[in-house]
Amino acid sequence: MSNLIKGNKYEWETVIGLEIHAQVKSNSKLFSNSSTAFGSKPNSQVSLVDAAMPGMLPVINSYCVEQAIKTGIGLKAKINNYSVFDRKNYFYADLPQGYQISQYKYPIVGEGKVSIDFKDGSSKDIRIVRLHLEQDAGKSLHDQNPTKTYVDLNRSGVALMEIVSEPDIRSADEAGLYINKIRSILMYLDTCDGNMQEGSLRADVNISVRKPGEDFGTRCEIKNLNSIKFIKQAINYEAKRQIEILEEEGTIKQNTLLFNTNTGKTKPMRSKEEAHDYRYFPDPDLLPLEIDQKIIDKLVNSIPELPDERKRKYAEDYNLSNYDASVLTADKSVSDYFDSVIKSDNALIDSAKIVANWITTELFSLLKEKNIEISNSPISSAYLGKLIKLIKEDIISGKIAKDLLIEMFESKEDPEIIIEKKGLRQVTDTSEIENIVDEVLNENQKMVEQYLSGKDKLLGFFVGQSMKKSKGKANPKILNDILKQKLSKKN
């Protein structure tokens, strides 16, 4: 599939690089012991270090360092034994130091890559430049007072991992896949909770356009996007904006932009800074970080099974397609649920495709409707396994199973109990089904004559009427066989 965008005059290619800011999953901040709990009263989690009081010195949180290393390992990246914390100088009202402690020339994690998967079964590697640790700023509140801005420093000093990609992304859809993959890896590793609504994961988008094969164009940066939906909208709008300017012989100004989610448009925030504008220099209050290789090796051995490994296992052990395996492994809780269903009964190992379909279609639909995460699903993995086994054993039909799933979702009951209570067991008695078919054919003589005269599609009508008479409980295969047999005898 081509990612080229058609302008009025030319075809254009979008060139995108992402800077993902992932909050380290840690109980305390990067340089202080203040809590990182979300939703607390403003300025209730601020130490003297976080508030940049004179004489207060930062002390590195070793757990945050380990979390960054684990993330680097998960991104198949180089872990640097030597890294340096720098001061990145700029002014924000919610940045009490007047600088941010970050990393620049010597980050904790170097080059890596992640693979994204497409629906057609193909995949693509996105290169990662680096992952560096830095502290978050506070938050300016502009909607509390008509004439004043308030500052909440609860986030000040929270540990962030900034994951910077090469400009390898070529469309909004690829950007969405890439962010989802990074989020998935972080959640498997338990190094970030991936909650975009709470700001635990957000992204800056660097975007330019060019004619295919030409040099990169002038890029603009869209700041602080915390939804994949808005990231894709912002990319699509900004690409079209730049194309319109270039086709009118204009020039792109290197700006930092904000995306207005109400209008769906980007607007300038300030002119784009370069690295030298921040006057980086090593933080004199923090020694260089020297990590023993034994610590790195120990963390390598602690890494759990990651999405790509699980995907490979699903393809090899369960014969699932690349796409099905990608959907299941994108979210660890979904993958865990799938594993639990399969393990609930050995007979389901050969029905992995059916299990995958029931999870990603029927169950997903119910969960989405009620806005429930699969980890809190009212239907346990064991009960879903039972439901699928009941279909396989011809105890219930697929149609009854869908209705039964809704009942299970509401009642949280064992499907076998519901079947017995409501008399939903499938009819497999051939004589009973023969009686139903005879009744339907006798009641629809004209339709029978039309069928015999060549209107073969009427078979579906007879099946539907017979299923209706059996209240959906007749075994569809037996019913079809009996219908065809009886109709053939009338010829």
C-alpha positions in Angstrom: 0.0 0.0 0.0 1.4 3.4 -1.0 1.8 6.1 1.7 2.1 8.9 -0.9 -0.3 11.8 -0.5 -1.6 13.4 -3.7 -1.5 17.2 -3.8 -3.0 19.4 -6.4 0.3 19.3 -8.4 2.5 16.5 -7.1 2.7 13.4 -5.0 4.3 13.8 -1.6 5.8 11.6 1.1 5.5 12.3 4.8 8.6 11.9 6.9 7.9 11.5 10.6 10.0 11.0 13.7 8.6 10.6 17.2 9.8 11.5 20.6 7.8 9.4 23.1 7.8 10.5 26.7 7.1 7.6 29.0 6.7 8.0 32.7 8.8 5.5 34.6 6.7 3.2 36.7 8.2 4.0 40.1 6.8 5.0 43.5 9.1 7.9 43.8 10.6 10.6 41.6 13.9 10.6 39.7 15.9 12.7 42.2 13.8 12.8 45.3 11.6 10.4 47.4 8.4 12.3 46.7 5.4 10.2 45.7 4.4 9.8 42.0 0.7 8.9 42.7 -1.7 10.3 40.1 -4.6 12.5 41.0 -3.4 13.8 44.4 -4.2 17.3 45.7 -2.1 20.0 43.9 1.4 20.5 45.4 0.9 17.7 47.9 3.8 15.7 46.5 6.6 18.2 46.3 9.9 18.0 48.2 12.4 20.8 48.6 14.4 19.2 45.8 11.3 19.2 43.5 10.6 22.9 44.3 14.3 23.8 43.6 14.9 25.4 47.0 18.4 26.8 47.4 21.0 24.3 48.5 18.9 21.2 47.7 20.8 18.5 45.8 19.4 15.8 43.6 20.0 12.2 44.4 19.6 9.6 41.7 16.8 6.9 42.1 18.6 3.7 41.2 15.3 1.9 40.5 14.4 4.4 37.8 17.8 3.7 36.2 17.1 0.0 36.2 13.7 0.6 34.6 15.3 2.6 31.8 17.9 -0.2 31.2 15.1 -2.9 31.1 13.3 -0.7 28.6 16.4 -0.4 26.5 16.8 -4.2 26.5 13.2 -4.6 25.4 13.8 -2.2 22.5 16.8 -4.3 21.4 19.0 -1.3 22.0 22.6 -0.8 23.2 22.9 -0.1 26.9 25.6 2.4 27.7 27.8 1.6 30.7 28.6 5.3 30.9 26.0 8.1 30.7 25.8 11.7 31.9 23.0 14.0 33.2 22.9 17.4 31.6 21.2 20.6 32.4 18.8 21.7 29.6 18.2 25.4 30.0 14.9 27.0 29.3 12.2 28.9 31.2 8.7 27.7 32.0 6.6 28.9 34.9 6.2 25.3 36.0 10.0 24.5 35.8 11.2 25.7 39.2 14.9 25.2 38.6 14.9 27.2 35.3 16.4 24.1 33.7 15.6 20.4 33.2 17.9 17.6 34.3 18.1 15.5 31.1 20.7 13.6 29.0 22.1 14.7 25.7 25.4 13.5 24.3 25.7 10.5 26.6 22.3 8.9 27.1 21.7 5.7 29.1 20.4 3.8 26.1 21.7 4.0 22.5 20.5 2.8 19.1 17.8 0.1 18.9 14.8 -0.8 16.8 11.2 -2.0 17.0 9.1 -3.9 14.4 5.6 -2.9 13.4 3.1 -5.2 11.7 0.6 -4.5 9.0 -2.7 -6.2 8.2 -1.3 -7.8 5.1 1.2 -9.8 7.2 4.2 -7.6 6.3 6.3 -5.7 8.9 8.7 -2.8 9.1 11.5 -1.9 11.4 11.6 1.6 13.0 15.0 2.6 14.2 15.5 4.2 17.6 18.2 6.8 18.1 18.3 6.7 21.9 16.4 6.5 25.2 17.4 9.0 27.8 16.2 9.7 31.3 15.0 13.1 32.3 12.8 14.8 34.9 9.3 16.1 34.1 8.1 19.6 34.6 5.2 20.7 36.7 1.8 21.7 35.3 0.4 25.2 34.6 -3.3 25.5 35.3 -4.9 28.2 33.1 -8.6 27.4 33.8 -8.8 27.9 37.6 -9.0 31.7 37.5 -9.9 34.2 34.8 -6.8 36.4 35.4 -4.2 34.1 37.0 -2.3 30.9 36.2 -1.7 28.4 38.9 1.2 26.0 39.1 1.0 22.4 40.4 4.4 20.9 41.0 3.3 17.3 41.8 4.7 16.1 38.4 7.9 18.1 38.9 10.8 15.7 39.1 8.8 12.6 37.9 11.1 10.3 36.0 10.6 10.2 32.2 12.1 8.0 29.5 12.3 9.9 26.2 12.4 7.4 23.3 13.6 9.1 20.1 13.0 7.5 16.8 14.7 8.0 13.4 12.5 9.7 10.8 11.5 6.2 9.5 7.7 6.6 9.8 5.8 7.4 6.6 2.2 7.9 7.6 -0.2 8.6 10.4 -1.2 4.9 10.5 2.5 3.8 10.8 2.9 6.3 13.7 -0.1 4.8 15.4 1.3 1.3 15.0 4.7 2.4 16.3 3.3 4.1 19.4 1.1 1.1 20.1 4.1 -1.2 19.8 6.3 0.9 22.1 3.4 1.1 24.6 3.0 -2.7 24.4 6.7 -3.3 25.1 6.7 -0.9 28.1 3.6 -2.6 29.6 5.0 -6.1 29.1 8.2 -4.9 30.9 6.2 -3.1 33.6 8.4 -0.1 33.2 5.5 2.3 32.3 1.8 1.9 32.9 1.1 3.2 29.3 -1.9 5.3 30.5 -2.2 8.1 27.9 -5.2 9.7 29.5 -3.2 10.4 32.7 -0.2 11.6 30.7 2.0 8.6 31.5 2.7 8.3 27.8 2.7 11.2 25.4 4.5 12.1 22.2 6.0 15.0 20.2 5.8 14.5 16.5 8.5 15.8 14.1 7.0 16.0 10.6 8.1 17.2 7.1 7.1 16.4 3.6 9.1 15.8 0.4 8.7 14.6 -3.1 9.7 10.9 -3.3 13.4 10.5 -3.5 14.3 14.1 -2.6 16.1 15.3 0.5 14.2 15.7 3.8 12.2 18.9 4.0 12.0 21.5 6.8 10.4 19.8 9.8 7.9 21.2 12.3 7.3 19.7 15.8 3.9 19.1 17.2 4.1 19.0 21.0 2.4 17.1 23.8 0.0 14.7 22.1 -1.5 12.1 24.5 -3.9 10.2 22.3 -3.2 8.0 19.2 -6.4 9.4 17.6 -5.2 13.0 18.0 -1.6 12.0 16.9 -3.0 10.7 13.6 -5.3 13.6 13.1 -2.4 16.1 13.8 -0.1 14.3 11.3 -2.7 14.2 8.6 -3.6 17.9 9.0 0.0 19.1 9.2 1.1 17.1 6.2 -1.7 18.7 4.1 -0.8 22.1 5.4 2.8 21.8 4.5 1.9 20.4 1.0 -0.4 23.3 0.3 2.3 25.8 1.2 5.0 24.1 -0.9 2.7 23.7 -4.0 2.1 27.5 -3.8 5.9 28.0 -3.9 6.0 29.0 -0.3 8.5 27.9 2.4 8.0 25.9 5.6 9.1 27.7 8.7 10.7 25.5 11.4 8.1 26.0 14.2 7.0 24.2 17.3 3.3 23.7 17.0 0.3 22.8 19.2 -2.6 20.7 18.0 -6.1 22.0 18.8 -8.3 19.0 19.3 -11.5 21.0 18.8 -10.6 22.4 15.4 -8.4 19.6 14.3 -5.7 22.1 13.3 -2.1 22.9 14.3 -1.0 26.4 15.3 2.4 27.9 16.0 3.6 27.9 19.6 7.1 29.3 19.1 10.0 29.0 16.6 11.7 25.6 16.7 14.7 25.4 19.0 18.0 23.6 18.1 20.1 21.8 20.7 22.5 24.7 21.1 19.5 26.9 22.2 19.2 24.9 25.3 22.9 25.4 26.3 23.4 21.8 27.5 26.2 21.2 30.0 26.9 18.4 32.5 25.0 18.9 35.7 27.6 19.7 38.3 25.5 18.2 41.1 25.4 14.7 39.6 28.3 12.5 38.9 28.4 10.5 35.6 26.4 7.3 35.8 28.7 4.2 35.5 26.8 0.9 35.3 28.6 -2.3 36.0 28.0 -4.9 33.2 27.0 -7.5 35.8 23.9 -5.3 36.7 23.0 -5.1 33.0 23.4 -8.9 32.6 21.2 -9.5 35.6 18.5 -7.3 34.2 18.7 -9.0 30.8 18.0 -12.3 32.6 14.9 -10.8 34.3 13.2 -9.7 31.1 9.8 -11.4 30.6 8.5 -12.8 27.3 7.9 -9.7 25.1 5.3 -9.2 22.3 7.5 -10.4 19.4 8.4 -13.6 21.3 4.8 -14.3 22.1 3.7 -13.5 18.5 6.3 -16.0 17.2 5.1 -18.6 19.7 1.5 -18.1 18.7 2.4 -18.6 15.0 4.5 -21.7 15.7 2.5 -23.4 18.4 -1.1 -22.4 17.4 -0.7 -21.8 13.7 -2.2 -18.3 14.0 -1.7 -15.7 11.3 0.8 -12.9 11.8 -2.1 -10.4 12.0 -4.1 -12.5 14.6 -1.0 -13.0 16.7 -0.2 -9.2 16.5 -3.7 -8.3 17.7 -3.5 -10.7 20.6 -0.1 -9.7 21.7 -0.5 -5.9 21.3 -1.9 -5.7 24.9 -0.4 -7.9 27.5 -3.7 -8.3 29.4 -5.3 -9.6 26.1 -2.4 -12.0 25.5 -2.6 -13.2 29.1 -6.4 -13.8 28.8 -5.9 -15.8 25.5 -3.2 -17.9 27.2 -5.5 -18.6 30.1 -8.4 -19.7 27.8 -6.1 -22.1 26.0 -4.7 -23.5 29.2 -8.2 -24.0 30.7 -8.7 -27.1 28.6 -6.1 -29.0 26.5 -8.8 -29.7 23.9 -8.7 -26.0 22.9 -5.1 -26.1 21.8 -6.2 -27.2 18.3 -8.9 -24.4 18.4 -6.7 -21.4 18.9 -8.0 -19.6 15.9 -11.6 -20.0 17.1 -10.5 -18.8 20.6 -8.7 -15.8 19.0 -11.9 -14.9 17.0 -14.2 -15.1 20.0 -11.9 -12.8 22.0 -11.2 -10.2 19.3 -14.7 -10.0 17.9 -17.5 -11.0 20.3 -15.8 -10.3 23.6 -14.0 -7.2 22.5 -17.4 -5.8 21.3 -19.0 -6.3 24.7 -16.0 -4.9 26.6 -15.9 -1.8 24.3 -19.6 -1.2 24.7 -19.3 -1.2 28.5 -15.8 0.5 28.5 -14.3 -2.4 30.5 -10.7 -3.6 30.3 -10.2 -7.3 29.5 -8.4 -7.7 32.8 -11.7 -6.9 34.5 -13.9 -9.0 32.1 -17.1 -10.3 33.7 -16.5 -13.5 31.7 -13.6 -15.4 33.1 -11.1 -17.1 30.7 -12.2 -20.5 32.0 -15.9 -19.8 31.2 -15.1 -18.6 27.7 -13.1 -21.8 27.2 -16.1 -23.8 28.3 -18.3 -21.9 25.9 -16.1 -22.6 22.9 -15.8 -26.3 23.9 -19.6 -26.5 24.0 -19.8 -25.2 20.4 -17.1 -27.7 19.4 -19.0 -30.6 20.9 -22.3 -29.6 19.2 -24.0 -29.0 22.5 -24.9 -25.4 21.4 -24.9 -23.7 18.0 -22.8 -20.7 17.2 -25.9 -18.4 17.2 -27.0 -19.6 20.6 -23.4 -19.2 21.8 -23.4 -15.5 20.9 -26.7 -15.0 22.9 -25.2 -17.0 25.7 -22.1 -14.9 25.8 -24.2 -11.8 26.4 -26.0 -13.6 29.2 -22.6 -14.7 30.7 -21.4 -11.1 30.5 -24.3 -9.9 32.5 -24.6 -12.7 35.0 -21.0 -13.9 35.3 -22.4 -17.5 35.4 -21.0 -20.7 34.1 -22.3 -21.3 30.6 -23.3 -24.9 31.4 -25.6 -23.7 34.2 -27.3 -21.1 31.9 -27.8 -23.8 29.2 -29.5 -26.1 31.7 -31.6 -23.3 33.2 -32.8 -22.0 29.9 -33.0 -25.3 28.0 -30.6 -24.2 25.3 -28.9 -27.5 24.6 -28.7 -28.1 20.8 -31.0 -30.6 19.2 -29.1 -33.4 17.5 -31.9 -36.0 17.4 -32.4 -36.7 13.7 -36.0 -37.8 14.1 -36.9 -34.6 16.0 -35.2 -32.5 13.3 -36.9 -34.5 10.5 -40.3 -33.6 12.1 -39.4 -29.9 12.1 -38.3 -30.1 8.4 -41.5 -31.9 7.4 -43.6 -29.2 9.1 -41.7 -26.4 7.3 -42.0 -28.1 3.9 -45.7 -28.9 4.3 -46.4 -25.3 5.3 -44.5 -23.8 2.3 -45.6 -26.0 -0.7 -45.3 -23.1 -3.2 -41.8 -22.4 -2.1 -40.9 -26.1 -2.5 -42.2 -26.1 -6.1 -40.1 -23.0 -6.8 -37.1 -24.6 -5.4 -37.7 -27.8 -7.5 -38.0 -25.6 -10.6 -34.5 -24.3 -10.1 -34.5 -21.6 -7.4 -31.7 -23.2 -5.3 -31.3 -20.1 -3.1 -34.6 -20.9 -1.4 -32.7 -23.5 0.6 -31.6 -20.7 2.9 -35.3 -19.8 3.4 -36.1 -23.4 4.5 -33.1 -23.5 6.8 -34.1 -20.2 8.4 -37.7 -21.3 8.9 -36.6 -24.7 10.4 -34.2 -23.0 12.8 -36.9 -20.6 13.9 -39.2 -23.5 14.6 -36.5 -25.2 16.6 -35.9 -21.9 18.5 -32.3 -21.9 17.2 -31.5 -25.2 18.8 -31.3 -27.6 15.8 -27.9 -28.7 14.8 -27.2 -26.7 11.5 -25.2 -29.4 9.8 -27.8 -32.2 10.5 -30.6 -29.8 9.6 -29.0 -28.9 6.2 -28.4 -32.6 5.4 -31.9 -33.6 6.2 -33.4 -30.7 4.2 -31.3 -31.5 1.1 -32.2 -35.2 1.4 -36.0 -34.5 1.7 -36.0 -32.0 -1.1 -34.1 -34.3 -3.5 -36.7 -37.0 -2.9 -39.5 -34.6 -4.0 -37.9 -34.3 -7.5 
